[in-house]
Amino acid sequence: MKRSLAALVFLSLTLPAFGQESGDPAWRKEVEAFRTERVEGLKKEDGWFTLVGLAWLDEGENRFGSDPENKVVLPEGKSPKVAGVLVRKGDKVSVRVEPGAKVTSGGKPVTAMDLVADTDGEPTVLEIGPVSFFVIKRGDLVGVRARDRESDALKAFHGLDTYPIQPVWRVEARFEPYDPPKPVKIPNILGQVSDSPSPGAVVFDWQGKTYRLDTLGDPKEGLSLIFADQTNGKETYGAGRFLETGPVKDGKVMVDFNLAYNPPCAFTAFATCPLPPSQNRLALRVEAGEKRYAGFAH
């Protein structure tokens, strides 16, 4: 059975540590498997390359369809000019479909219904042919995200560019817990800032200097890092990258920068990504993990 990315991260980060040589073959295979899983995930019909639209709804009526004057613009040739209206009342959104528009949800025709947003459970997905869309909430913003499972970006995707796998970038760090967890300000690409609880920092040495990164997640299950470094905007995505670790054991955790990966905003303008907090900007070049995706200039 196919293992998830999380499982692959856990396995690669719980293998025994080693020195600067070619690296443990089992670890190397796990990193390769992680990278393969990343590519396969991006190829899926609900992957980031299928995003074709993001619109923030006004209070009241918002037309949707392929007409560029609509509030929610769907791909031309794949939707009627005006397929219907999305009605926003505060945080609530409902839909009214124009006769003959052939909008469905869960395989059933839709004429009018209330919609569930992504933050309120499984979102209600509306479909018109290969195009689907659903309501998202980001702070006080309420919007619609559209996908096209036949998008040009998905057809053009042929893989990721990565640094060579290097054992030197697999570092053992000590975990310094915050008791109680410390609120960390996490900005996002929309300009919003939210406080997220950090359970602690990972601290590691690199070429005679000590660095630290505030973490998110659960030390018992695995930590999440959002970090920036001096390769950003050159070899790697300008806004930073993500990294997951295995669980903390005896105050130690393996931080494998070979597993650093791009946020969704590296592939599409229609994602809403968190950005590294200011204290997670490393004054060094992390030449490991995923490089900038050349197919998207952003």
N, C-alpha and C positions, 0 to 999 in steps of 0.2 A: 504494500500500500504506500502511496506517495506521502512522504513526510512534509509537514508544514515548514515554513521559514523559521518559525519559532523553535521547532524541534531541531532543525539543522544548526541554528545558532547555539542552542543548549549543548548539543553534542560537541561542536567545535570548540566551545569555550570551557568544557569540562575535561578535555583530554590533558594529559600531563604536560607541564611546561618543558621547554627545551631551550637550547642556546641559539646562536646565530647561524647555524648550519642550514642545510637545505630544508629542514623541517620534517616533522613526523608525517609519513605518508597518509595515515588515517586522517590527520588534521587537514592536510592539503586536499584530500578528496571531499571532506566536509565543506570546505570553503568553495570548492568547485561546484558542489551540489547546491550550495546556497545561491551562487551566481546563476546557475541554470534555472533554479526555481524563480529567481527574480525575473528573468527573461520570460519564462513561461507565464508568470502572473501578469506581466505587462501585455502579453499577447491575447489575453482573455477578452471576451466580449463586454465584460464590465470593468476592464482595466482602464488606466488613466488615458490611454491614447484614444479611447472612444468618446471622451468629453468633447462636445462641440458647442456648448453654450452655458453661460451663467448670467442670470439677470436677477436684480433685486427688485422685488415687487413694491409697487406703490399701494397705499391704502385705497380700497375700492377695486374697480375693474381693471384688469390687465389682459389685453388680447394676446393670443399665442397663435403661431403659424409661420409660414415662410415669408410673409410680407415683411420687408426690412423696417417698416414703420411700427410693427408690433412691439410690445414691451418684451415679450419672450419670442425670439426669432429662432425658428427651426430651419434645418437645412433645406435649401431650395430644391424642388422636385420631389421631395419626400414627405411633404405635408401640404394641405390646402393653404391658400394665402392667409385665411383666417379660419383656424380650426375650432376656436372657442374662446372662452374668457375664464381667467383665473380671478377669483374674487377674494381679496384680502380684507379681513376684519381683525385688526390687531395681530395676534400671533396665529390666527386661524385662517385657513385657505380652503376654498371650495372651487369646483370647476363646473362650468356649463359648456357643453359641446354643441357646435353647430350641426344641424342636420346633414347627414351624408359624410361627415368628417372621418368616420370609422376609427374613433378612439376607443381603445380597450384597456382593461386593467385585469391582470390575472386571466387573460383569455376571454373575458366577458365584455360585451359592448358597454360603453359608458355614455350616459346622457347628462347626468348631473350627480355629483357626490361630494362629500367632505373628504379632504385629503389629510393623511397623517404625515408629518414632517420627519426628517431623519433623526432628530433629537428626541422624538416622542415614541420611538419604537421602530418597527420595520416600516419604512416609508411606503406610501402608496405610489406605485409606479404606473404612469400612464404611457401607452404605446401607440404610435402611428407607424405602421410598417417597421423598418429597421431602427426607427427613432424612439427613444424613451426619455421621460423626464419625470422629475419628482421634486418635492419641496424640501429645502434645507433651511436651517436656522443657524446663524452665527452672531451671537450676542443679541443685539436688538434688530439685526437685519434678518429679513425673511426673503428667500429667493427661490429660484428654480434652476436646477442643474439638468442639462440635456446631454444625452449620449446618442451616438450613432454607431451601431455595431459594424457598419460598413464604412467607417470614416477613412479619409485619405491618410491621416496620421498613423492609423493602425496598419494600413496597407504598406506604408513606407517604412515601418519599423523593422529593422533587421538585426537588432542586438545592441548590447551596451559596450562601451569602451571602459576598460578597467586597468588599473596598475597591475603589474605582475604580483603574484602571491609572494609575500616576503615574511619570513618568520620574525625578522627584526621589528616588524610593526605589530606583533602580538606581545603585549606587555602585561606583566602582572602589576596590578595596582592595589593599594590598600583602600579600604572603604572607611571613611570618616562619617559616622552617623550624626544626624541632627536630631536632638531630643529636646523638644518636640520637633517634628518636621518643619522645615523652614519654607515660608512662602517665597516662591521664585516667580518673578515677572516674566511671562512668556509672550512676546509680541507675535503678531501674525502678519501675513502679507497684506491684509486689509487695513492695517494700521491700528487694530485693536490690541489691547494688552490685558491678559488675564493672570491671576495669581494661581499657581499650581504648587501643591505641596511637594517639596523635595525631601526624600528620606535621608539624604547625605551626599557627600562628594566622593568621587574616585580621585585618588592622588597617585601620580606616577612620575618616574624619573626618565628623562630622555636627554642623552648626550650631556650629562652633567648638570642639567637643570630640572627643577621640579614643577610640575603642572597639575592643575586640578580642574575638574569639571563637575558642576552640580548635576545631579541625576533626577530622573523621575522613575516611577514604578515601585516595585516591591522587592527589597533586597533578598527575600526568601525565594522569589520566583525568577527574578531577572530585572536588570535596570535598563532604562532607556536614556540615551544621550542625544541632545541636539547641540551640535558644535560647529564652529567655524575655524578656519585655519588659513594660512598664508598662500595656499594654492587656489583659494576661492576666487572666482572671476577670471582665472587663467586656465589652469588644467581642469579644475573642478567647478561645480555649480556655484555661482556667485553668492547665494544666500546661505550656504552651509550644507551640512549633511546630517543624517541620522545614523545611530548605531545602537544595537542591542547587545546586552551581555547575558551570561548565565547567572545563576544565583550567587550571592556572596557566601563564602565559606571561611570561617575562622578569620574574619576581618579582611579577607583577600578576594579579589575578583579579577578575572582575565578580561582585558580590554583588547579586542582584536580589531584593529583598524582596517584589516583586510576585508572586513564585513561592513565597512561604512557604505551607506547607500544614499542615493538622491531622494529628496522629498518629491511629492507629486508635481510641485510647481516647476521642477526642472524639465517636465515633459509637456505641460499644458498651461495655458493662461487661465483656465477655468477651474483651478483648484484653489483652496484656501489653506495655506500651509502655516504651521508654526515656524518661528524663526529662532535662532540661538539667542539665549539671554546674553547680555553684555559680558558677563563674567565667564562665559563659555567660548570666548574668542581666543584661540590658542596662538601664541606668538612663535609659531613654528610651521613648517611645511609638512603636512601629513600626506606623504606620497604613497597612499595605499587606498584600496577600495575603488568605488566607482568614480569615473571622470565625468566631465561635463558632457551632456548629451548633445551631439553636434546637430541633430535633426531639429532642434528647437532653439531659436535665438531669443533668449529672454534673460 
